[in-house]
Amino acid sequence: MKLINRMKVFEQKYVFLRWATGAEYGKVVYVGDDYIEFNIIDIDTMEYRETVIINSQLILEAVFGGPDISRIIAEISSMIEG
């Protein structure tokens, strides 16, 4: 299975993503065959800093779990008004 096919399962999820020129925490907005749309989160403020469009061929690593991602999800969830 190709990485891009596996990543399609994680659309709209928070991940740590490493690509050829950078690495950031954020939310995968869209996964296509030719590009990935990724909202980068500022870890200190928990706000979206920017959106990047990454050539899918440049993706080196995607981490879908771990303590930092759990913290991001908890902090973002606490901001949602109920």
N, CA, C and O atoms as a GROMACS GRO file, in nm:
protein
  328
    1MET      N    1   0.085  -0.117   0.000
    1MET     CA    2   0.000   0.000   0.000
    1MET      C    3   0.090   0.124   0.000
    1MET      O    4   0.189   0.129   0.072
    2LYS      N    5   0.053   0.222  -0.080
    2LYS     CA    6   0.128   0.346  -0.086
    2LYS      C    7   0.095   0.435   0.033
    2LYS      O    8  -0.015   0.429   0.087
    3LEU      N    9   0.192   0.518   0.073
    3LEU     CA   10   0.172   0.609   0.184
    3LEU      C   11   0.053   0.701   0.159
    3LEU      O   12  -0.026   0.727   0.250
    4ILE      N   13   0.038   0.749   0.038
    4ILE     CA   14  -0.072   0.841   0.006
    4ILE      C   15  -0.207   0.774   0.027
    4ILE      O   16  -0.301   0.839   0.073
    5ASN      N   17  -0.219   0.647  -0.007
    5ASN     CA   18  -0.345   0.575   0.015
    5ASN      C   19  -0.374   0.559   0.163
    5ASN      O   20  -0.489   0.571   0.206
    6ARG      N   21  -0.272   0.533   0.241
    6ARG     CA   22  -0.288   0.519   0.386
    6ARG      C   23  -0.327   0.654   0.449
    6ARG      O   24  -0.408   0.658   0.542
    7MET      N   25  -0.269   0.762   0.399
    7MET     CA   26  -0.297   0.894   0.455
    7MET      C   27  -0.440   0.940   0.429
    7MET      O   28  -0.493   1.021   0.506
    8LYS      N   29  -0.503   0.891   0.324
    8LYS     CA   30  -0.641   0.930   0.295
    8LYS      C   31  -0.734   0.894   0.411
    8LYS      O   32  -0.836   0.960   0.432
    9VAL      N   33  -0.700   0.791   0.486
    9VAL     CA   34  -0.778   0.751   0.603
    9VAL      C   35  -0.771   0.859   0.712
    9VAL      O   36  -0.862   0.870   0.795
   10PHE      N   37  -0.665   0.938   0.712
   10PHE     CA   38  -0.643   1.036   0.818
   10PHE      C   39  -0.678   1.178   0.779
   10PHE      O   40  -0.635   1.272   0.845
   11GLU      N   41  -0.757   1.196   0.672
   11GLU     CA   42  -0.808   1.330   0.640
   11GLU      C   43  -0.889   1.381   0.759
   11GLU      O   44  -0.963   1.305   0.822
   12GLN      N   45  -0.874   1.510   0.787
   12GLN     CA   46  -0.943   1.577   0.898
   12GLN      C   47  -0.893   1.531   1.035
   12GLN      O   48  -0.964   1.548   1.135
   13LYS      N   49  -0.774   1.474   1.041
   13LYS     CA   50  -0.714   1.430   1.167
   13LYS      C   51  -0.588   1.512   1.194
   13LYS      O   52  -0.529   1.570   1.103
   14TYR      N   53  -0.548   1.516   1.323
   14TYR     CA   54  -0.427   1.585   1.364
   14TYR      C   55  -0.309   1.488   1.358
   14TYR      O   56  -0.318   1.375   1.405
   15VAL      N   57  -0.199   1.534   1.299
   15VAL     CA   58  -0.081   1.449   1.280
   15VAL      C   59   0.046   1.532   1.293
   15VAL      O   60   0.042   1.655   1.296
   16PHE      N   61   0.158   1.463   1.301
   16PHE     CA   62   0.289   1.524   1.281
   16PHE      C   63   0.333   1.481   1.144
   16PHE      O   64   0.339   1.362   1.115
   17LEU      N   65   0.363   1.576   1.057
   17LEU     CA   66   0.395   1.545   0.918
   17LEU      C   67   0.534   1.598   0.885
   17LEU      O   68   0.565   1.714   0.912
   18ARG      N   69   0.616   1.513   0.827
   18ARG     CA   70   0.751   1.552   0.783
   18ARG      C   71   0.755   1.539   0.632
   18ARG      O   72   0.720   1.435   0.576
   19TRP      N   73   0.800   1.645   0.566
   19TRP     CA   74   0.816   1.641   0.421
   19TRP      C   75   0.955   1.692   0.387
   19TRP      O   76   1.032   1.725   0.477
   20ALA      N   77   0.988   1.698   0.260
   20ALA     CA   78   1.126   1.724   0.216
   20ALA      C   79   1.185   1.852   0.273
   20ALA      O   80   1.306   1.856   0.298
   21THR      N   81   1.105   1.955   0.295
   21THR     CA   82   1.162   2.083   0.341
   21THR      C   83   1.112   2.128   0.477
   21THR      O   84   1.142   2.239   0.520
   22GLY      N   85   1.036   2.045   0.547
   22GLY     CA   86   0.985   2.087   0.677
   22GLY      C   87   0.920   1.975   0.754
   22GLY      O   88   0.907   1.862   0.707
   23ALA      N   89   0.879   2.009   0.876
   23ALA     CA   90   0.809   1.914   0.963
   23ALA      C   91   0.727   1.994   1.062
   23ALA      O   92   0.780   2.085   1.127
   24GLU      N   93   0.598   1.963   1.074
   24GLU     CA   94   0.509   2.041   1.160
   24GLU      C   95   0.396   1.953   1.214
   24GLU      O   96   0.366   1.847   1.159
   25TYR      N   97   0.335   2.001   1.323
   25TYR     CA   98   0.210   1.944   1.372
   25TYR      C   99   0.096   2.018   1.304
   25TYR      O  100   0.106   2.138   1.278
   26GLY      N  101  -0.010   1.946   1.276
   26GLY     CA  102  -0.125   2.012   1.214
   26GLY      C  103  -0.236   1.916   1.180
   26GLY      O  104  -0.240   1.802   1.228
   27LYS      N  105  -0.325   1.964   1.096
   27LYS     CA  106  -0.442   1.887   1.056
   27LYS      C  107  -0.438   1.862   0.906
   27LYS      O  108  -0.420   1.955   0.827
   28VAL      N  109  -0.454   1.736   0.868
   28VAL     CA  110  -0.460   1.700   0.727
   28VAL      C  111  -0.600   1.737   0.677
   28VAL      O  112  -0.699   1.678   0.720
   29VAL      N  113  -0.608   1.833   0.588
   29VAL     CA  114  -0.736   1.879   0.537
   29VAL      C  115  -0.781   1.796   0.418
   29VAL      O  116  -0.897   1.755   0.410
   30TYR      N  117  -0.688   1.770   0.325
   30TYR     CA  118  -0.722   1.698   0.203
   30TYR      C  119  -0.601   1.616   0.159
   30TYR      O  120  -0.488   1.663   0.167
   31VAL      N  121  -0.627   1.495   0.112
   31VAL     CA  122  -0.521   1.410   0.057
   31VAL      C  123  -0.563   1.371  -0.083
   31VAL      O  124  -0.664   1.302  -0.103
   32GLY      N  125  -0.486   1.414  -0.180
   32GLY     CA  126  -0.512   1.379  -0.319
   32GLY      C  127  -0.393   1.303  -0.376
   32GLY      O  128  -0.291   1.288  -0.308
   33ASP      N  129  -0.405   1.256  -0.497
   33ASP     CA  130  -0.295   1.183  -0.559
   33ASP      C  131  -0.175   1.272  -0.587
   33ASP      O  132  -0.061   1.224  -0.587
   34ASP      N  133  -0.199   1.401  -0.610
   34ASP     CA  134  -0.088   1.489  -0.645
   34ASP      C  135  -0.046   1.585  -0.534
   34ASP      O  136   0.067   1.634  -0.535
   35TYR      N  137  -0.134   1.613  -0.437
   35TYR     CA  138  -0.095   1.702  -0.328
   35TYR      C  139  -0.173   1.673  -0.201
   35TYR      O  140  -0.276   1.606  -0.202
   36ILE      N  141  -0.118   1.727  -0.090
   36ILE     CA  142  -0.182   1.718   0.041
   36ILE      C  143  -0.199   1.860   0.092
   36ILE      O  144  -0.105   1.939   0.089
   37GLU      N  145  -0.319   1.893   0.138
   37GLU     CA  146  -0.344   2.023   0.200
   37GLU      C  147  -0.334   2.003   0.352
   37GLU      O  148  -0.400   1.916   0.409
   38PHE      N  149  -0.250   2.084   0.416
   38PHE     CA  150  -0.214   2.064   0.555
   38PHE      C  151  -0.219   2.197   0.630
   38PHE      O  152  -0.149   2.291   0.593
   39ASN      N  153  -0.301   2.204   0.735
   39ASN     CA  154  -0.309   2.323   0.820
   39ASN      C  155  -0.208   2.308   0.933
   39ASN      O  156  -0.220   2.218   1.016
   40ILE      N  157  -0.108   2.396   0.937
   40ILE     CA  158  -0.006   2.392   1.040
   40ILE      C  159  -0.058   2.461   1.166
   40ILE      O  160  -0.119   2.568   1.158
   41ILE      N  161  -0.034   2.400   1.281
   41ILE     CA  162  -0.079   2.453   1.410
   41ILE      C  163   0.041   2.508   1.486
   41ILE      O  164   0.145   2.442   1.496
   42ASP      N  165   0.026   2.628   1.539
   42ASP     CA  166   0.127   2.684   1.629
   42ASP      C  167   0.110   2.615   1.764
   42ASP      O  168   0.006   2.632   1.828
   43ILE      N  169   0.208   2.539   1.806
   43ILE     CA  170   0.199   2.459   1.928
   43ILE      C  171   0.176   2.546   2.052
   43ILE      O  172   0.107   2.503   2.145
   44ASP      N  173   0.231   2.666   2.054
   44ASP     CA  174   0.219   2.752   2.172
   44ASP      C  175   0.080   2.811   2.188
   44ASP      O  176   0.028   2.819   2.300
   45THR      N  177   0.019   2.853   2.078
   45THR     CA  178  -0.113   2.918   2.086
   45THR      C  179  -0.228   2.827   2.048
   45THR      O  180  -0.344   2.861   2.071
   46MET      N  181  -0.198   2.710   1.991
   46MET     CA  182  -0.299   2.616   1.943
   46MET      C  183  -0.389   2.676   1.836
   46MET      O  184  -0.505   2.636   1.823
   47GLU      N  185  -0.338   2.771   1.760
   47GLU     CA  186  -0.412   2.830   1.649
   47GLU      C  187  -0.345   2.791   1.518
   47GLU      O  188  -0.225   2.764   1.513
   48TYR      N  189  -0.427   2.788   1.412
   48TYR     CA  190  -0.370   2.757   1.281
   48TYR      C  191  -0.280   2.872   1.238
   48TYR      O  192  -0.320   2.988   1.237
   49ARG      N  193  -0.158   2.836   1.201
   49ARG     CA  194  -0.060   2.936   1.161
   49ARG      C  195  -0.064   2.959   1.011
   49ARG      O  196  -0.058   3.074   0.966
   50GLU      N  197  -0.076   2.853   0.934
   50GLU     CA  198  -0.078   2.865   0.789
   50GLU      C  199  -0.125   2.734   0.728
   50GLU      O  200  -0.127   2.630   0.794
   51THR      N  201  -0.163   2.740   0.602
   51THR     CA  202  -0.200   2.621   0.526
   51THR      C  203  -0.095   2.601   0.418
   51THR      O  204  -0.058   2.695   0.348
   52VAL      N  205  -0.047   2.479   0.405
   52VAL     CA  206   0.051   2.448   0.302
   52VAL      C  207  -0.005   2.341   0.210
   52VAL      O  208  -0.080   2.253   0.252
   53ILE      N  209   0.034   2.350   0.085
   53ILE     CA  210   0.002   2.248  -0.015
   53ILE      C  211   0.134   2.178  -0.044
   53ILE      O  212   0.229   2.240  -0.091
   54ILE      N  213   0.138   2.048  -0.017
   54ILE     CA  214   0.263   1.972  -0.029
   54ILE      C  215   0.248   1.869  -0.140
   54ILE      O  216   0.149   1.797  -0.145
   55ASN      N  217   0.346   1.863  -0.227
   55ASN     CA  218   0.348   1.759  -0.329
   55ASN      C  219   0.352   1.625  -0.258
   55ASN      O  220   0.440   1.602  -0.175
   56SER      N  221   0.260   1.537  -0.289
   56SER     CA  222   0.250   1.410  -0.217
   56SER      C  223   0.376   1.324  -0.231
   56SER      O  224   0.400   1.236  -0.148
   57GLN      N  225   0.454   1.346  -0.335
   57GLN     CA  226   0.578   1.270  -0.354
   57GLN      C  227   0.686   1.310  -0.253
   57GLN      O  228   0.784   1.238  -0.235
   58LEU      N  229   0.668   1.426  -0.187
   58LEU     CA  230   0.768   1.477  -0.093
   58LEU      C  231   0.744   1.434   0.051
   58LEU      O  232   0.826   1.464   0.138
   59ILE      N  233   0.633   1.366   0.078
   59ILE     CA  234   0.603   1.324   0.215
   59ILE      C  235   0.702   1.215   0.256
   59ILE      O  236   0.716   1.113   0.189
   60LEU      N  237   0.768   1.239   0.369
   60LEU     CA  238   0.867   1.143   0.418
   60LEU      C  239   0.814   1.063   0.536
   60LEU      O  240   0.848   0.945   0.550
   61GLU      N  241   0.730   1.126   0.620
   61GLU     CA  242   0.685   1.059   0.742
   61GLU      C  243   0.556   1.124   0.790
   61GLU      O  244   0.538   1.245   0.777
   62ALA      N  245   0.469   1.043   0.844
   62ALA     CA  246   0.346   1.093   0.908
   62ALA      C  247   0.327   1.015   1.037
   62ALA      O  248   0.327   0.892   1.036
   63VAL      N  249   0.309   1.087   1.148
   63VAL     CA  250   0.289   1.024   1.278
   63VAL      C  251   0.147   1.056   1.322
   63VAL      O  252   0.109   1.173   1.329
   64PHE      N  253   0.070   0.953   1.352
   64PHE     CA  254  -0.072   0.969   1.383
   64PHE      C  255  -0.104   0.954   1.530
   64PHE      O  256  -0.222   0.957   1.567
   65GLY      N  257  -0.007   0.937   1.614
   65GLY     CA  258  -0.030   0.922   1.757
   65GLY      C  259   0.087   0.976   1.836
   65GLY      O  260   0.186   1.022   1.779
   66GLY      N  261   0.075   0.969   1.965
   66GLY     CA  262   0.183   1.016   2.050
   66GLY      C  263   0.136   1.123   2.146
   66GLY      O  264   0.027   1.178   2.130
   67PRO      N  265   0.217   1.153   2.247
   67PRO     CA  266   0.174   1.247   2.350
   67PRO      C  267   0.149   1.388   2.300
   67PRO      O  268   0.055   1.454   2.346
   68ASP      N  269   0.230   1.437   2.207
   68ASP     CA  270   0.209   1.573   2.157
   68ASP      C  271   0.080   1.585   2.078
   68ASP      O  272   0.007   1.684   2.091
   69ILE      N  273   0.050   1.485   1.997
   69ILE     CA  274  -0.074   1.489   1.919
   69ILE      C  275  -0.194   1.477   2.012
   69ILE      O  276  -0.295   1.543   1.990
   70SER      N  277  -0.184   1.395   2.115
   70SER     CA  278  -0.292   1.383   2.213
   70SER      C  279  -0.315   1.517   2.283
   70SER      O  280  -0.429   1.555   2.309
   71ARG      N  281  -0.207   1.588   2.314
   71ARG     CA  282  -0.220   1.719   2.378
   71ARG      C  283  -0.287   1.819   2.285
   71ARG      O  284  -0.372   1.897   2.329
   72ILE      N  285  -0.250   1.817   2.158
   72ILE     CA  286  -0.312   1.908   2.061
   72ILE      C  287  -0.461   1.880   2.052
   72ILE      O  288  -0.542   1.974   2.055
   73ILE      N  289  -0.499   1.755   2.042
   73ILE     CA  290  -0.641   1.719   2.033
   73ILE      C  291  -0.715   1.763   2.158
   73ILE      O  292  -0.826   1.816   2.148
   74ALA      N  293  -0.656   1.742   2.275
   74ALA     CA  294  -0.720   1.783   2.400
   74ALA      C  295  -0.738   1.934   2.407
   74ALA      O  296  -0.844   1.982   2.447
   75GLU      N  297  -0.636   2.009   2.369
   75GLU     CA  298  -0.645   2.155   2.376
   75GLU      C  299  -0.743   2.210   2.274
   75GLU      O  300  -0.821   2.300   2.306
   76ILE      N  301  -0.742   2.158   2.152
   76ILE     CA  302  -0.838   2.203   2.050
   76ILE      C  303  -0.979   2.168   2.093
   76ILE      O  304  -1.070   2.249   2.077
   77SER      N  305  -0.999   2.048   2.148
   77SER     CA  306  -1.132   2.005   2.193
   77SER      C  307  -1.184   2.094   2.306
   77SER      O  308  -1.304   2.122   2.314
   78SER      N  309  -1.095   2.139   2.394
   78SER     CA  310  -1.139   2.223   2.505
   78SER      C  311  -1.184   2.361   2.457
   78SER      O  312  -1.254   2.431   2.530
   79MET      N  313  -1.145   2.400   2.337
   79MET     CA  314  -1.185   2.530   2.281
   79MET      C  315  -1.322   2.526   2.215
   79MET      O  316  -1.381   2.630   2.189
   80ILE      N  317  -1.372   2.407   2.188
   80ILE     CA  318  -1.502   2.391   2.122
   80ILE      C  319  -1.612   2.422   2.223
   80ILE      O  320  -1.617   2.364   2.332
   81GLU      N  321  -1.699   2.514   2.185
   81GLU     CA  322  -1.809   2.549   2.276
   81GLU      C  323  -1.917   2.445   2.266
   81GLU      O  324  -1.954   2.402   2.157
   82GLY      N  325  -1.968   2.402   2.380
   82GLY     CA  326  -2.066   2.295   2.384
   82GLY      C  327  -2.205   2.336   2.396
   82GLY      O  328  -2.294   2.252   2.400
   0.00000   0.00000   0.00000
